[in-house]
């Protein structure tokens, strides 16, 4: 194939590349220009163009050229570009530079990110990655793109432009869904009834021949690429069409035609109008890319930040079996992972969280072309669709892509079932979380606690909404939906955008947090809960519900319209105060959001929150798994899917929870309080009934340090310590410290120190700090003696108040006497602070008192305490209170 190009003012030699095999078909070396084109000479823009034939004669022979380690690529047989030219097409230049580029197709490897106006966002981004990132380990399948020039020429034929502009000038279609659907269909039909221009078809076939080698069974993915798409502030996610497993030239030509028409899908028309994009200024191109055979592998989406909180130090990876459209389109609940960037860079085990999705179906190739959705097997549903090594490799690619583009990215990937390799098939700027205003905190909070939960799923965003339920089973019912209703559906796709923007909240049975519907919900600022599984069965049309996405990664649907509040705070510049303000955070699902508050780390991370929510099984029941009855074993099996047995499940789930909390404030310190369940709380876990005693007052019973050193609990405690050791060791999160609760005696302090050392957690070794929760009168009386065994105190003011005043804080009969500002309690606080200061050790407080009473925080600051650890919603008010004083 003959190529002329302009490079630094000189004419490059024409190249011809022939194939030595089919291995590398569709993958093109960035340095090999492959479009068939003519141009003016560098000496004069009016000089006659050299003919393709004369250029071909300048090449003595076709030489084999190796292509980026992916085999040899056949470029022979591509025809010369555009033998007949209109008056306005006299100049044909390379994609970047020159007066006008009139090519109708351009190979992806010749494109850069600056070519959005010529080939649209998707094609330009793919070309950028092929040329700039292939050498650093980001493999991208090759192909070509049609151009905006070709699209404009096509629309100029037969008065299509005038027809479109006339139809879209009627403003009433943007308020009337039925009118919008009618107009959209008329425009699409007009486009499909108009044949392509002859020279465009010639070049389209030449590019198909170049990439496929003329193989009618070679498969393409044909996707839309709009000139106002994949922008930093508007994703256009799923607004136009995508076609997979496109086989043969005629099929590809038809799919390109359908892509052109899809600029005027109802959803795309509505989306552009709502975001202020003029229809006539947006052109559509078709990205024709080698198909990755993920129908026998897996595929998914990843973001180079957390999509819900905007936390930028993680890569969020999703995956499911088969073609990636099930993840992108929201038809499947995918597997999810979070990878921590700082420890990924250090080569550590950087996966800090994983959630197994149901993956009930997958999309595969259909015989003869196209695709179909089939059910997955039980084995597929109960196993991870990507290995840990693959997840880390994908995260590394995401970091490289993000670094290259200089912004958070939304990336689609696929694993080829034939060669087992990972490929990036699309990358665009993330448009929601990364655009949040720095220093402004928006917080939603449920005011009515204990509401009846109807269903739950994956939360999208952090907002709360309420309203009347309207269940839709088809897009044809759009006209039945009213402003402010709660949209409930089995799933939504981008076609639903015209009604999604009217919804007070969105609930779906299927879908993950990276599907198109989730992306659009975030852009619209609408709370959405996806992947509920059975929401359409749990609610009825006309029900009043509240949809809460403000309680972590899990979203809850509550019965009735419950009260909630919204607070928006512009923090401005927070001044220094005389102590460190830390946070009490136990729920890993909220950690990334809270970690972005001004803070000095986490002063109290309760391990029992992780055990109760992420595990939910008594550790003894897991250790004695083989003796469990069938019903209990079934419950346990459901929870530990994807893990290598009961112990592996317990240890890794704790490790993931602690790692997520630690990552949220890294490299600042996090003090993890080891498990402090009371016997009645342990009893409520699965299998707990047969292992826990009945105690009259569990609050002062078998708990805390007393359990750790008891032979009954020794093996259970060892699993906790193994998890902490894993987080600090192989996961590399050295900011984790530990805290021992309810240490009644000095003998207990000595014994627990020996247990820690026996399990590989020796105080002072590898920077490990071991703190004691000072919460008992004995801790106050023997403060200095206890500090011989610990690096500092974290004062637990709740239990210290209870035990100093002789109260049961769970009893409403004496609740009026519970006050952490009582003089006796404050005397104890003062004693503990002085002892720590005398010994030169850390002292902080992590009880409820300072959260409820900023004046107590001020008094503690005056006493010289190192830190106060507050509930997250008290951080800013307390900080501002202390700054004023």
C-alpha positions in Angstrom: 0.0 0.0 0.0 1.3 3.4 -1.0 1.7 6.2 1.5 2.8 9.8 1.2 3.3 11.8 4.4 4.6 15.1 5.4 7.3 14.8 8.1 9.5 17.7 9.1 9.2 19.3 5.7 10.4 16.3 3.7 8.7 13.7 1.6 8.9 10.3 3.3 9.5 7.2 1.2 6.5 5.1 0.4 6.2 1.9 2.4 4.7 -1.5 1.6 4.3 -4.1 4.3 3.4 -7.7 3.6 2.2 -10.4 6.0 4.1 -13.4 7.2 1.1 -14.8 9.1 -2.2 -13.8 10.7 -1.0 -13.5 14.3 -0.7 -9.8 14.2 -3.6 -8.9 12.1 -5.3 -5.7 13.3 -2.3 -4.6 15.3 -0.3 -1.8 13.7 3.1 -0.4 14.5 2.8 3.3 15.4 5.7 4.2 13.2 4.2 2.7 10.0 1.8 5.1 8.3 -0.8 3.1 6.5 -3.5 5.3 5.1 -3.9 5.4 1.4 -3.8 9.1 0.5 -2.3 11.8 -1.6 -1.0 15.3 -0.6 0.5 18.4 -2.0 4.3 18.5 -2.0 6.2 20.3 0.8 7.4 22.9 -1.8 4.0 24.1 -2.9 0.4 23.6 -1.8 -0.8 24.0 -5.3 1.5 21.4 -6.9 -0.2 18.5 -8.5 -0.5 15.4 -6.3 1.6 12.4 -7.3 -0.5 9.5 -8.4 -0.6 6.3 -6.3 0.7 4.4 -9.3 3.8 6.5 -9.7 4.4 6.3 -5.9 4.2 2.6 -6.0 6.9 2.4 -8.8 9.2 4.3 -6.4 9.2 1.2 -4.1 11.6 -1.5 -5.4 9.9 -4.3 -3.6 7.5 -5.1 -0.7 9.5 -5.6 2.4 8.3 -7.5 5.5 8.1 -5.3 8.6 7.8 -6.5 12.2 5.0 -4.8 14.1 5.5 -4.1 17.8 6.2 -7.7 18.7 2.8 -8.8 17.5 3.7 -10.6 14.3 3.7 -9.3 10.7 0.8 -7.3 9.2 -0.4 -7.4 5.7 -1.0 -4.0 4.2 -0.9 -5.2 0.6 -3.8 -4.6 -1.6 -5.1 -1.4 -0.1 -6.4 0.8 -2.9 -5.3 4.4 -3.5 -7.4 7.0 -1.7 -9.9 9.1 -3.5 -9.2 9.1 -7.3 -11.9 11.7 -7.9 -11.9 14.9 -5.8 -14.3 17.7 -5.5 -13.2 21.3 -5.7 -13.2 21.7 -1.9 -11.1 18.5 -1.5 -8.0 19.6 -3.3 -5.7 19.2 -0.3 -5.2 16.0 1.6 -2.7 16.0 4.4 -1.7 14.0 7.5 -4.1 14.0 10.5 -2.2 16.6 12.4 -1.0 19.6 10.4 -1.7 21.2 7.1 -4.7 23.2 5.8 -7.3 20.4 5.6 -7.4 16.7 6.0 -9.9 15.3 3.5 -9.3 11.6 4.1 -12.4 9.6 4.8 -10.6 6.8 6.8 -7.5 7.0 8.9 -5.6 4.2 10.5 -5.7 4.4 14.3 -2.0 4.4 14.7 -1.7 7.7 12.7 -4.0 9.5 15.1 -3.3 11.5 18.3 -5.5 12.9 21.0 -5.4 16.3 19.2 -7.5 14.8 16.4 -10.8 14.8 18.1 -12.3 17.2 15.5 -11.3 14.8 12.7 -12.2 11.4 14.1 -14.0 11.9 17.4 -12.9 11.3 20.9 -12.8 7.5 20.9 -10.7 7.1 17.8 -8.4 9.9 18.8 -7.8 8.4 22.2 -7.2 4.9 20.8 -4.7 6.3 18.3 -3.0 8.2 21.1 -2.6 5.0 23.2 -1.4 2.9 20.3 1.3 5.4 19.4 2.3 6.6 22.8 1.7 3.8 25.3 2.3 0.5 23.4 6.0 0.6 24.4 5.2 0.9 28.1 2.9 -2.1 28.3 -0.5 -0.8 27.3 -1.6 -3.0 24.4 -4.4 -1.7 22.3 -6.0 -3.5 19.3 -5.4 -1.7 16.0 -7.9 -0.7 13.2 -9.0 2.5 11.6 -11.5 5.3 11.9 -13.9 6.9 9.5 -13.6 10.7 9.6 -15.8 13.7 10.4 -15.0 14.9 6.9 -16.6 11.7 5.5 -19.6 12.1 7.7 -20.2 15.7 6.7 -19.9 14.8 3.0 -22.5 12.0 3.6 -25.0 14.3 5.3 -24.6 16.9 2.6 -26.0 14.4 0.1 -29.7 14.4 -0.6 -30.5 17.2 1.8 -30.1 15.1 4.9 -28.7 18.1 6.9 -31.6 20.3 6.1 -34.0 17.6 7.0 -32.3 17.0 10.3 -32.1 20.7 11.2 -35.7 21.2 10.4 -36.8 18.2 12.6 -34.7 19.2 15.6 -35.7 22.9 15.5 -39.0 22.0 17.2 -38.3 22.7 20.9 -41.4 20.7 22.0 -39.7 17.4 21.2 -37.4 17.9 24.2 -40.4 17.9 26.6 -42.5 15.2 24.9 -41.0 11.8 24.9 -43.4 10.4 22.2 -42.5 13.3 19.9 -38.8 12.7 20.5 -39.1 9.1 19.6 -41.0 9.9 16.4 -38.5 12.5 15.2 -35.5 10.3 16.1 -36.8 7.4 14.0 -37.6 9.7 11.0 -34.0 11.0 11.1 -32.4 7.6 11.4 -34.6 6.2 8.6 -33.5 9.0 6.4 -29.9 8.3 7.0 -30.2 4.6 6.5 -32.1 5.1 3.2 -29.2 7.2 1.8 -26.3 5.2 0.3 -22.7 6.1 1.1 -20.7 8.1 -1.5 -18.7 5.9 -3.9 -15.2 7.1 -2.9 -16.0 6.5 0.8 -17.1 2.9 0.1 -13.8 2.3 -1.8 -11.7 3.5 1.1 -13.8 1.7 3.6 -13.2 -1.5 1.8 -9.5 -0.8 1.4 -9.1 -0.3 5.1 -11.1 -3.4 5.9 -8.8 -5.3 3.5 -5.7 -3.8 5.2 -6.6 -4.7 8.7 -8.4 -8.1 8.1 -6.1 -9.3 5.3 -9.3 -10.0 3.3 -10.4 -12.7 5.7 -14.2 -12.7 5.8 -14.1 -14.4 9.2 -11.9 -11.7 10.8 -14.0 -9.9 13.4 -14.3 -6.2 14.2 -15.9 -4.1 16.9 -17.5 -1.1 15.3 -18.1 1.7 17.8 -19.2 5.3 17.5 -16.7 8.2 18.0 -18.3 11.6 18.2 -16.4 14.9 17.9 -18.1 16.0 21.1 -17.5 12.8 23.0 -15.3 11.6 25.9 -14.6 15.1 27.0 -13.5 15.9 30.5 -16.9 17.3 31.5 -19.3 15.1 29.4 -18.8 11.4 28.8 -21.6 10.8 26.2 -21.4 7.3 27.6 -23.4 4.9 25.5 -25.3 7.6 23.6 -24.5 6.1 20.2 -24.3 2.5 19.1 -21.7 -0.3 19.4 -21.6 -3.5 17.3 -19.5 -6.5 18.2 -18.3 -9.6 16.2 -18.8 -7.8 12.9 -17.7 -10.3 10.3 -16.9 -9.5 6.6 -16.9 -6.3 4.6 -20.6 -6.1 3.9 -21.5 -6.5 7.5 -19.0 -3.9 8.5 -20.3 -1.4 6.0 -23.8 -1.9 7.3 -22.7 -1.4 10.9 -20.8 1.8 10.0 -24.1 3.0 8.4 -26.0 2.2 11.6 -23.4 4.0 13.7 -23.8 7.1 11.6 -27.6 6.9 12.2 -27.1 6.4 15.9 -26.0 10.1 16.3 -29.8 10.6 16.3 -30.9 8.0 18.8 -33.5 9.5 21.1 -31.1 9.3 24.0 -28.3 11.0 22.1 -30.6 13.9 20.9 -31.8 14.4 24.5 -28.3 14.2 26.0 -26.8 16.8 23.6 -29.7 19.2 24.1 -29.6 19.0 27.9 -25.8 19.7 27.9 -25.9 22.5 25.4 -24.2 20.9 22.5 -25.5 22.1 19.1 -26.6 19.1 17.0 -25.2 20.4 13.8 -21.7 20.9 15.3 -21.4 17.3 16.4 -20.1 14.8 13.8 -20.0 11.0 14.1 -17.2 8.7 13.1 -17.0 4.9 13.2 -14.1 3.3 15.1 -13.4 -0.1 13.4 -11.2 -2.1 15.7 -9.9 -5.6 15.8 -12.2 -7.6 18.0 -10.7 -9.1 21.2 -12.0 -12.6 21.7 -13.3 -12.1 25.2 -16.4 -14.2 24.6 -14.2 -17.1 25.9 -12.4 -14.8 28.3 -13.6 -11.8 30.3 -14.0 -8.1 30.1 -15.0 -5.1 32.0 -14.5 -1.4 32.9 -12.1 0.3 35.3 -11.7 3.8 36.6 -8.5 5.4 37.8 -10.3 6.7 40.9 -13.2 5.7 43.1 -16.3 6.6 41.1 -18.5 7.4 44.2 -16.2 9.5 46.4 -13.6 10.8 43.9 -10.8 9.3 46.0 -7.9 9.3 43.6 -5.4 6.8 45.1 -7.3 3.7 43.9 -8.1 2.0 40.7 -11.6 0.5 40.6 -11.7 -2.6 38.4 -14.9 -4.5 37.3 -15.1 -7.7 35.4 -17.5 -10.3 34.1 -17.2 -13.3 31.7 -17.7 -12.8 28.0 -17.9 -9.6 26.0 -17.7 -6.4 27.9 -21.1 -5.0 26.8 -22.8 -6.8 29.7 -20.8 -4.8 32.2 -21.0 -1.5 30.2 -24.7 -1.9 29.5 -25.6 -3.0 33.0 -27.0 -6.4 32.2 -24.8 -8.1 34.7 -23.6 -7.6 38.3 -19.8 -7.8 37.9 -17.0 -8.7 40.2 -15.3 -5.6 41.7 -11.8 -4.8 43.0 -10.0 -1.8 44.5 -6.3 -1.5 43.9 -4.2 0.9 45.9 -1.9 2.9 43.7 0.9 3.7 46.2 1.5 0.1 47.1 1.0 -1.0 43.5 3.9 1.2 42.6 6.0 -0.6 45.4 5.2 -4.0 44.0 3.1 -5.0 47.0 -0.1 -7.0 47.2 -2.1 -3.9 46.4 -5.7 -5.3 46.1 -7.3 -3.9 49.1 -10.9 -4.9 48.5 -12.9 -7.3 46.4 -16.6 -8.1 45.9 -17.9 -11.0 43.9 -20.8 -10.2 41.6 -23.6 -12.6 40.6 -22.5 -12.7 36.9 -25.7 -14.4 35.9 -25.2 -14.1 32.2 -22.5 -13.4 29.6 -22.4 -12.2 26.0 -20.8 -14.5 23.4 -20.3 -14.6 19.7 -23.2 -15.7 17.6 -22.5 -18.1 14.7 -22.2 -16.1 11.5 -21.7 -12.8 13.3 -23.2 -10.7 16.0 -23.6 -11.6 19.6 -26.1 -13.2 22.1 -26.5 -13.4 25.8 -26.5 -16.8 27.6 -26.7 -17.9 31.2 -23.4 -18.5 33.0 -22.6 -21.8 34.7 -22.7 -22.3 38.5 -18.9 -22.5 38.4 -18.6 -19.2 36.6 -21.0 -17.5 39.0 -19.1 -18.7 42.0 -15.6 -17.9 40.8 -13.7 -14.7 40.1 -13.7 -13.6 36.4 -10.2 -12.2 36.7 -7.2 -13.4 38.7 -5.4 -11.2 41.2 -2.4 -10.9 38.9 -4.7 -9.8 36.0 -6.4 -7.2 38.2 -3.0 -5.8 39.3 -1.8 -5.8 35.6 -4.9 -3.9 34.6 -4.4 -1.4 37.4 -0.9 -0.8 36.3 -2.2 0.0 32.8 -4.8 2.3 34.2 -2.1 4.3 36.1 0.0 4.6 33.0 -3.0 5.8 31.0 -4.0 8.3 33.7 -0.4 9.6 33.9 -0.2 10.1 30.1 -3.5 12.0 29.9 -3.0 13.8 33.2 -6.5 13.2 34.5 -8.7 10.4 35.9 -9.8 8.0 33.2 -12.7 5.6 32.4 -11.2 2.6 30.7 -12.7 -0.5 29.0 -10.6 -3.7 28.8 -10.9 -7.3 27.6 -9.0 -10.5 28.0 -8.7 -12.6 24.9 -9.8 -16.1 25.4 -7.4 -17.3 22.7 -4.1 -15.8 23.7 -4.9 -15.1 27.3 -3.6 -11.5 27.0 -5.2 -8.3 28.4 -6.1 -5.4 26.0 -7.3 -1.9 26.4 -10.2 -1.2 24.0 -11.3 2.3 25.0 -10.3 5.1 27.4 -12.0 8.4 28.0 -11.8 11.1 30.8 -13.9 10.4 33.9 -16.5 13.2 34.0 -18.2 13.2 37.4 -16.1 12.5 40.5 -13.0 14.2 39.1 -15.0 17.4 38.4 -16.1 17.9 42.0 -15.2 21.3 43.5 -12.2 21.0 45.8 -13.0 22.1 49.4 -16.7 21.8 49.1 -18.4 19.0 51.0 -21.9 17.8 50.1 -23.3 15.5 52.7 -26.7 13.7 52.8 -27.8 12.1 56.1 -30.8 10.0 57.1 -32.6 11.7 60.0 -35.1 8.8 60.7 -33.3 5.7 61.9 -34.6 2.2 61.9 -36.7 2.5 58.8 -38.0 -0.7 57.1 -35.5 -1.9 54.5 -37.2 -3.2 51.4 -34.2 -4.1 49.3 -30.5 -3.2 48.8 -27.9 -3.1 46.1 -24.8 -1.2 45.0 -25.0 2.5 45.7 -24.2 5.0 42.9 -23.3 8.4 44.3 -23.7 9.6 47.9 -27.2 11.2 47.7 -30.6 10.4 49.1 -33.9 10.7 47.1 -37.5 9.7 47.7 -40.8 9.6 45.9 -43.5 7.4 44.3 -42.4 4.2 42.6 -43.1 3.7 38.9 -42.0 0.3 37.6 -41.2 0.3 33.9 -40.6 -2.9 31.9 -39.9 -1.3 28.5 -38.7 1.9 27.1 -42.0 2.1 25.2 -43.6 3.1 28.6 -41.5 6.3 28.8 -44.6 8.5 28.3 -46.1 7.0 31.5 -43.3 8.3 33.7 -43.7 11.6 35.6 -41.2 14.1 37.0 -39.8 13.2 40.4 -41.0 9.5 40.5 -38.6 6.8 41.5 -37.7 4.7 38.4 -37.7 1.0 39.1 -36.7 -1.4 36.3 -34.9 -4.7 35.7 -32.2 -2.7 34.1 -31.7 0.5 32.2 -29.5 1.4 29.3 -28.6 4.7 27.7 -31.9 4.7 25.7 -33.6 5.5 29.0 -31.8 8.8 29.5 -34.8 11.0 28.5 -36.7 9.7 31.6 -33.7 9.1 33.9 -33.2 12.9 34.0 -36.7 13.3 35.3 -36.4 10.6 38.1 -36.1 11.4 41.8 -34.1 8.2 42.2 -33.3 5.1 40.1 -33.4 1.4 41.2 -32.5 -1.6 39.0 -32.3 -5.4 39.5 -29.2 -5.6 37.4 -26.0 -3.6 36.6 -22.8 -2.6 38.3 -21.4 0.8 39.4 -19.5 1.2 36.1 -22.3 0.6 33.7 -23.7 3.3 31.4 -26.7 3.9 33.5 -24.6 4.5 36.6 -22.4 6.9 34.7 -25.4 8.9 33.5 -27.0 8.8 37.0 -23.8 10.3 38.4 -23.7 13.0 35.7 -27.3 13.9 36.4 -26.7 13.9 40.2 -29.5 11.4 40.8 -29.2 8.7 43.5 -29.3 5.2 42.0 -29.1 1.7 43.4 -28.1 -1.0 40.9 -27.8 -4.7 41.1 -30.6 -5.2 43.7 -31.6 -8.6 42.1 -35.3 -8.5 43.2 -36.3 -4.8 43.5 -39.1 -5.1 41.0 -40.6 -7.9 43.2 -40.1 -6.1 46.4 -41.8 -2.8 45.5 -45.1 -2.0 43.8 -46.2 0.8 41.5 -47.4 3.7 43.6 -45.4 2.8 46.8 -43.6 5.7 48.5 -39.9 4.9 49.1 -36.7 6.5 50.2 -33.5 5.6 48.3 -30.3 6.1 50.3 -26.9 6.0 48.8 -25.4 7.9 51.7 -24.5 4.8 53.9 -21.5 3.4 52.1 -21.1 1.1 49.1 -24.4 -0.6 49.8 -27.5 1.4 48.9 -30.8 0.8 50.8 -34.4 1.2 49.7 -36.6 2.1 52.7 -40.4 2.0 53.0 -42.0 5.4 53.0 -40.7 8.9 52.4 -38.3 9.3 55.4 -36.7 12.5 56.5 -33.2 13.3 55.5 -31.0 16.3 55.3 -28.5 17.8 52.9 -25.6 19.9 54.0 -23.1 21.7 51.7 -20.0 23.2 53.3 -17.4 25.3 51.7 -14.4 24.6 53.9 -12.2 27.4 52.6 -8.9 27.4 54.5 -9.0 25.6 57.8 -6.4 27.0 60.2 -4.1 25.0 62.4 -5.4 24.2 65.9 -3.5 23.0 68.9 -4.1 19.3 68.5 -4.5 16.7 65.8 -8.1 15.9 64.7 -8.6 12.3 63.8 -11.7 10.3 62.9 -13.6 7.3 64.2 -14.3 5.2 61.1 -15.1 1.5 61.2 -17.0 1.0 57.9 -14.7 0.4 55.0 -17.5 1.3 52.6 -17.5 4.9 53.8 -13.7 5.2 54.2 -12.8 6.8 50.9 -15.4 9.6 51.3 -14.4 10.3 54.9 -10.7 10.1 54.1 -11.1 13.3 52.0 -12.2 15.3 55.0 -9.5 17.4 56.7 -8.0 14.9 59.2 -4.8 13.6 60.8 -5.8 9.9 60.3 -8.1 7.5 61.9 -7.9 7.3 65.7 -10.4 4.5 66.1 -11.2 1.8 63.6 -13.4 -0.9 65.3 -12.5 -4.3 63.9 -15.9 -5.7 65.0 -17.6 -3.6 62.3 -15.6 -5.4 59.6 -16.2 -8.8 61.2 -20.0 -8.2 61.6 -20.6 -6.8 58.1 -18.1 -8.3 55.8 -17.9 -11.8 57.5 -21.0 -12.2 59.7 -19.8 -15.7 60.9 -18.5 -16.6 64.4 -14.7 -17.4 64.0 -15.2 -20.6 66.0 -17.8 -21.7 63.5 -15.3 -21.2 60.7 -12.6 -23.1 62.5 -15.0 -25.9 63.1 -16.6 -25.7 59.7 -16.7 -29.5 59.2 -18.9 -30.0 62.2 -21.5 -27.5 61.2 -25.1 -28.6 60.4 -26.2 -28.5 56.8 -28.3 -25.3 57.1 -25.5 -23.3 58.8 -22.9 -24.6 56.4 -25.1 -23.4 53.5 -25.2 -19.9 55.0 -21.4 -19.9 55.5 -20.8 -21.2 52.0 -22.8 -18.4 50.5 -20.6 -15.8 52.3 -17.2 -17.2 51.6 -17.6 -17.7 47.8 -14.3 -17.0 46.1 -12.1 -17.7 49.0 -9.9 -20.8 49.7 -11.8 -22.1 52.7 -13.1 -20.8 56.0 -9.8 -19.6 57.5 -8.7 -17.9 54.3 -12.1 -16.2 54.1 -11.9 -14.8 57.7 -8.3 -13.6 57.4 -8.6 -12.0 54.0 -11.9 -10.3 54.7 -10.4 -8.7 57.8 -7.3 -7.8 55.9 -9.3 -6.2 53.1 -11.4 -4.2 55.5 -8.4 -2.9 57.5 -6.4 -2.2 54.3 -9.3 -0.2 52.8 -9.5 1.9 56.0 -5.7 2.3 56.1 -5.6 3.3 52.4 -8.2 6.0 52.9 -5.8 8.1 55.1 -2.4 6.8 53.9 0.3 7.6 54.9 -1.3 9.1 58.0 -1.7 6.7 61.0 -4.7 4.5 61.6 -5.2 2.9 65.0 -7.1 -0.4 64.6 -8.8 -1.6 67.8 -8.8 -5.4 67.7 -12.2 -7.1 68.2 -14.2 -6.1 71.2 -17.5 -7.9 70.7 -19.4 -8.7 73.9 -20.7 -12.3 74.2 -24.2 -11.4 73.2 -22.9 -9.7 70.1 -20.7 -12.7 69.1 -23.8 -14.9 69.7 -25.7 -13.0 67.0 -23.2 -14.0 64.3 -23.8 -17.1 62.2 -23.0 -20.2 64.4 -22.5 -18.1 67.5 -25.2 -19.7 69.5 -23.2 -22.8 70.2 -20.1 -21.1 71.3 -21.1 -18.1 73.5 -22.2 -18.1 77.1 -25.2 -16.3 78.5 -24.0 -13.4 80.6 -26.1 -11.2 82.9 -24.0 -8.1 82.0 -21.9 -8.7 78.8 -20.7 -5.1 79.0 -18.3 -6.0 81.8 -18.0 -9.7 80.9 -16.0 -11.9 78.6 -14.6 -9.3 76.2 -11.5 -7.5 74.8 -8.1 -8.5 76.1 -9.6 -11.1 78.4 -10.7 -13.1 75.3 -7.3 -12.7 73.5 -5.4 -14.5 76.3 -8.0 -17.2 77.0 -7.4 -20.6 75.5 -11.0 -20.7 74.2 -10.4 -17.8 71.9 -6.6 -18.1 71.2 -6.9 -19.5 67.7 -9.6 -17.0 66.8 -7.4 -14.1 67.9 -4.5 -15.6 66.0 -6.5 -15.2 62.7 -7.1 -11.5 63.5 -3.4 -11.0 64.0 -2.6 -12.9 60.8 -4.8 -10.4 59.0 -3.1 -7.4 60.6 0.3 -8.9 59.8 -0.8 -9.4 56.2 -1.9 -5.7 55.9 1.4 -4.4 57.3 3.6 -6.9 55.5 2.7 -8.2 52.1 0.2 -5.3 51.5 2.7 -2.7 52.6 0.4 -0.5 54.7 2.8 0.3 57.6 0.6 3.2 58.8 -1.5 0.6 60.7 -1.2 0.5 64.4 -3.1 -1.7 66.8 -5.0 -1.0 70.0 -5.8 -3.5 72.7 -9.2 -2.9 74.5 -10.4 -3.6 78.0 -7.1 -4.5 79.6 -8.1 -5.1 83.2 -4.8 -5.9 84.8 -1.1 -5.6 84.4 -0.8 -9.4 84.0 -3.2 -9.2 81.1 -1.1 -6.5 79.5 2.0 -8.7 79.9 0.2 -11.8 78.5 -1.2 -10.1 75.5 2.2 -8.6 74.6 3.5 -12.2 74.5 0.6 -13.4 72.4 1.3 -10.6 69.9 5.0 -11.4 69.7 4.2 -15.1 69.3 2.1 -14.3 66.2 4.7 -12.1 64.6 3.5 -8.7 65.8 6.2 -7.5 68.2 5.9 -4.0 69.5 8.6 -1.8 67.9 9.5 -4.3 65.2 9.2 -2.9 61.7 7.7 0.3 63.2 4.7 -1.4 64.8 3.1 0.6 67.6 0.8 -1.1 70.1 -1.6 1.2 72.0 -3.9 0.4 74.9 -7.5 1.6 75.1 -7.6 3.4 78.5 -11.2 2.9 79.6 -11.2 1.3 83.0 -10.6 2.9 86.5 -7.7 0.4 86.9 -6.1 2.0 83.8 -6.3 5.4 85.5 -4.9 4.2 88.9 -2.0 2.4 87.3 -1.6 4.5 84.2 2.2 4.7 84.3 2.6 1.0 84.9 0.4 0.1 82.0 2.4 2.3 79.7 5.4 0.0 80.3 3.6 -2.5 77.9 2.3 0.0 75.4 3.3 2.9 73.1 0.4 5.1 74.2 -3.2 5.5 75.3 -6.3 5.9 73.2 -8.8 6.9 75.8 -12.2 5.3 75.5 -14.3 7.9 77.2 -17.6 6.0 76.8 -16.6 3.0 78.9 -14.5 5.1 81.2 -17.6 7.2 82.0 -19.7 4.1 82.4 -17.4 2.4 84.8 -16.4 5.5 86.7 -20.0 6.4 87.4 -21.2 2.9 87.8 -23.7 3.1 84.9 -25.0 0.7 82.3 -25.0 2.9 79.2 -27.4 0.5 77.5 -30.0 1.2 80.2 -32.4 4.1 79.5 -33.3 4.3 83.2 -29.9 5.9 84.1 -29.1 7.5 80.8 -29.6 11.0 82.3 -26.5 10.5 84.5 -24.2 9.6 81.6 -21.9 12.7 81.0 -18.3 12.5 79.9 -17.9 16.1 81.4 -18.6 14.8 84.9 -15.8 16.0 87.2 -14.8 12.5 88.2 -14.5 11.4 84.6 -12.5 14.6 83.7 -10.2 13.9 86.7 -9.5 10.4 85.2 -8.8 12.0 81.7 -6.4 14.4 83.3 -4.5 11.6 85.1 -4.1 9.6 81.9 -2.9 12.6 79.9 -0.3 13.5 82.5 1.0 9.9 82.8 1.5 9.7 79.0 3.2 13.1 78.9 5.5 12.1 81.7 6.5 8.9 79.9 6.8 10.7 76.6 4.1 8.6 75.0 1.1 9.2 72.7 -2.2 10.0 74.2 -5.5 10.6 72.3 -9.2 10.2 72.9 -11.7 8.4 70.7 -14.9 8.4 72.7 -18.3 10.0 71.9 -17.7 13.0 74.2 -15.6 15.3 72.0 -17.9 14.6 69.1 -20.9 15.7 71.0 -19.2 18.5 73.1 -16.7 20.7 71.3 -16.1 22.4 74.6 -14.7 19.1 76.0 -12.4 18.9 72.9 -11.2 22.5 73.8 -10.5 21.4 77.4 -8.6 18.4 76.3 -6.5 20.6 74.0 -5.6 22.8 76.9 -4.5 19.7 78.9 -2.0 18.9 76.1 -3.7 15.8 74.6 -2.1 14.8 71.2 -5.3 14.1 69.3 -9.1 13.8 69.5 -10.8 11.3 67.3 -14.2 12.3 66.2 -17.2 11.0 64.3 -16.7 12.2 60.7 -19.8 14.5 60.9 -18.2 16.3 63.9 -14.8 16.9 62.3 -15.6 20.2 60.6 -17.8 21.8 63.3 -15.2 20.9 66.0 -12.4 22.2 63.9 -14.2 25.5 63.3 -15.1 25.7 67.0 -11.5 25.2 68.1 -10.2 27.7 65.5 -12.6 30.4 66.8 -11.4 29.9 70.3 
